[in-house]
Amino acid sequence: GHEMTSIGLLLGVSAAKLGTMDMSITRLLSIHIPALLPPTSTELDVPHSVQVAAVVGIGLVHNAEVLLAEI
């Protein structure tokens, strides 16, 4: 369903930007992670699995080499 589509998009976009530290992608991902949003922002009902995908995505964009070294 919609959730899987969101996960696929977030991870796909992140993988395409591997290690680039692209801030626009980081912003896109971080809006899916309520913990990173200011308390004033409207509480989005983001499925947990989508939040996890966004966190993984940020990891890919920022320190892919660290993650890949772990695999």
Buried (B, 14 or more C-beta within 10 A) or exposed (E): EEEEEBBEBBBEBBEEBBBBEBEEBBEBBBEBBBEBBEEEEEEEEBBEEBBBBBBBBBBBBBEBEEBEEEE
